[in-house]
Amino acid sequence: MALIRTHDSDEAAHLVATGGQLRRVARDMAVDLSTARIPEPGSTPEGLRVEVLGSDSDGIAAAAAAALLPEHVDFGIWSGVDRFRYWRQLLAGQGPCGSVLHAPSRLARDRAGGVVGAVVVTHMAASEWWSGDPWIPEIFVVADFHRRGLGSLLLGHAMRSCSQGGHRRLGLTVSEGNPARNLYERFGFRPFRTTWLIERAARR
Ligand SMILES: CC(C)(COP(=O)(O)OP(=O)(O)OC[C@H]1O[C@@H](n2cnc3c(N)ncnc32)[C@H](O)[C@@H]1OP(=O)(O)O)[C@@H](O)C(=O)NCCC(=O)NCCS
């Protein structure tokens, strides 16, 4: 099987019409920090504390897994991925999204010290499709703590810190069908590029 990545909707439609399996539709979104309403600091949900990201990659990897319920659109993407290695590399700045920016990144813990959420912001290199502004490769909240405002708090912190740091834009990628997109749109993020990932039989 070959995994084909395209940003062209016609090519994607053709690949699917000729037997390809659509695996993911991903939207890159960005917020213009010079015009967006930057959220004020909010209060942390009862019993939780928000701190610097640190380097507990194993604790964060386990919590990130607990953020994704089986019905989540991204659940399948992670099967077969070594999350512990992924998080080690991300925090060490060895991932495709560049080195971690510590001021806008944050970790949330519960009373027992367990990781319950995080936002990671990195310095994504400039390219033909990105301005070189900060990027959010990961934001998650453990499922038991969903919809209590923690995700908004983490995202608001990232936006405020990037804006105060003089950055103009902040970007991220969200899968089609992930309700997190509603949250991002509420904070002013708008889609600017789509990626189709299509699997098809390799040519002999
Ligand atoms: C996205 C995420 C970080 C939001 O964290 P959170 O603490 O639940 O966020 P908040 O409580 O501040 O805001 C929740 C908002 O997110 C959106 N949302 C996120 N997940 C949702 C779901 N399963 N169903 C409906 N709305 C959802 C809604 O807009 C919701 O607002 P509402 O409660 O007023 O309807 C969290 O849902 C999560 O970890 N999801 C799994 C991992 C993930 O998808 N990460 C983002 C990858 S791009």
The ligand as an SDF file (V2000), in Angstrom:
LIG
                    3D

 48 50  0  0  0  0  0  0  0  0999 V2000
   -9.9370   19.6140   21.8010 C   0  0  0  0  0  0  0  0  0  0  0  0
   -9.7820   19.5450   23.3190 C   0  0  0  0  0  0  0  0  0  0  0  0
   -8.3450   19.8270   23.6800 C   0  0  0  0  0  0  0  0  0  0  0  0
  -10.6820   20.5960   23.9500 C   0  0  0  0  0  0  0  0  0  0  0  0
  -10.4550   20.5190   25.3630 O   0  0  0  0  0  0  0  0  0  0  0  0
  -11.6370   20.8540   26.3880 P   0  0  0  0  0  0  0  0  0  0  0  0
  -11.0430   21.0290   27.7260 O   0  0  0  0  0  0  0  0  0  0  0  0
  -12.7060   19.8510   26.2220 O   0  0  0  0  0  0  0  0  0  0  0  0
  -12.0950   22.2760   25.8000 O   0  0  0  0  0  0  0  0  0  0  0  0
  -13.1160   23.3370   26.4260 P   0  0  0  0  0  0  0  0  0  0  0  0
  -13.9210   22.7260   27.5160 O   0  0  0  0  0  0  0  0  0  0  0  0
  -12.3610   24.5650   26.7110 O   0  0  0  0  0  0  0  0  0  0  0  0
  -14.0020   23.6650   25.1600 O   0  0  0  0  0  0  0  0  0  0  0  0
  -14.7520   22.6370   24.5930 C   0  0  0  0  0  0  0  0  0  0  0  0
  -15.1360   23.0390   23.1880 C   0  0  0  0  0  0  0  0  0  0  0  0
  -14.3860   22.2730   22.2470 O   0  0  0  0  0  0  0  0  0  0  0  0
  -15.2690   21.7700   21.2400 C   0  0  0  0  0  0  0  0  0  0  0  0
  -15.2950   20.3220   21.4590 N   0  0  0  0  0  0  0  0  0  0  0  0
  -14.1770   19.6070   21.7230 C   0  0  0  0  0  0  0  0  0  0  0  0
  -14.4990   18.2940   21.8030 N   0  0  0  0  0  0  0  0  0  0  0  0
  -15.8000   18.1800   21.6330 C   0  0  0  0  0  0  0  0  0  0  0  0
  -16.7140   17.0740   21.5750 C   0  0  0  0  0  0  0  0  0  0  0  0
  -16.2980   15.8090   21.7350 N   0  0  0  0  0  0  0  0  0  0  0  0
  -17.9860   17.3140   21.3690 N   0  0  0  0  0  0  0  0  0  0  0  0
  -18.4230   18.5680   21.1800 C   0  0  0  0  0  0  0  0  0  0  0  0
  -17.6090   19.6520   21.2150 N   0  0  0  0  0  0  0  0  0  0  0  0
  -16.3190   19.4710   21.4120 C   0  0  0  0  0  0  0  0  0  0  0  0
  -16.6040   22.4610   21.4490 C   0  0  0  0  0  0  0  0  0  0  0  0
  -16.5730   23.6650   20.7270 O   0  0  0  0  0  0  0  0  0  0  0  0
  -16.5890   22.7260   22.9400 C   0  0  0  0  0  0  0  0  0  0  0  0
  -17.3110   23.8480   23.3140 O   0  0  0  0  0  0  0  0  0  0  0  0
  -18.6870   23.6660   24.1260 P   0  0  0  0  0  0  0  0  0  0  0  0
  -18.3610   22.7780   25.2940 O   0  0  0  0  0  0  0  0  0  0  0  0
  -19.0490   25.0770   24.5070 O   0  0  0  0  0  0  0  0  0  0  0  0
  -19.6200   23.0290   23.1420 O   0  0  0  0  0  0  0  0  0  0  0  0
  -10.2500   18.1550   23.8410 C   0  0  0  0  0  0  0  0  0  0  0  0
  -11.5610   17.9280   23.3970 O   0  0  0  0  0  0  0  0  0  0  0  0
   -9.3630   16.9930   23.3960 C   0  0  0  0  0  0  0  0  0  0  0  0
   -8.3470   16.7190   23.9960 O   0  0  0  0  0  0  0  0  0  0  0  0
   -9.7880   16.2730   22.3520 N   0  0  0  0  0  0  0  0  0  0  0  0
   -9.0600   15.0730   21.9410 C   0  0  0  0  0  0  0  0  0  0  0  0
   -7.7190   15.4200   21.3390 C   0  0  0  0  0  0  0  0  0  0  0  0
   -7.8780   16.3970   20.2050 C   0  0  0  0  0  0  0  0  0  0  0  0
   -8.7320   16.2570   19.3350 O   0  0  0  0  0  0  0  0  0  0  0  0
   -6.9960   17.4010   20.2000 N   0  0  0  0  0  0  0  0  0  0  0  0
   -6.9550   18.3920   19.1470 C   0  0  0  0  0  0  0  0  0  0  0  0
   -6.2340   17.8840   17.9580 C   0  0  0  0  0  0  0  0  0  0  0  0
   -6.2520   19.1150   16.6510 S   0  0  0  0  0  0  0  0  0  0  0  0
  1  2  1  0
  2  3  1  0
  2  4  1  0
  2 36  1  0
  4  5  1  0
  5  6  1  0
  6  7  2  0
  6  8  1  0
  6  9  1  0
  9 10  1  0
 10 11  2  0
 10 12  1  0
 10 13  1  0
 13 14  1  0
 14 15  1  0
 15 16  1  0
 15 30  1  0
 16 17  1  0
 17 18  1  0
 17 28  1  0
 18 19  1  0
 18 27  1  0
 19 20  2  0
 20 21  1  0
 21 22  1  0
 21 27  2  0
 22 23  1  0
 22 24  2  0
 24 25  1  0
 25 26  2  0
 26 27  1  0
 28 29  1  0
 28 30  1  0
 30 31  1  0
 31 32  1  0
 32 33  2  0
 32 34  1  0
 32 35  1  0
 36 37  1  0
 36 38  1  0
 38 39  2  0
 38 40  1  0
 40 41  1  0
 41 42  1  0
 42 43  1  0
 43 44  2  0
 43 45  1  0
 45 46  1  0
 46 47  1  0
 47 48  1  0
M  END
$$$$
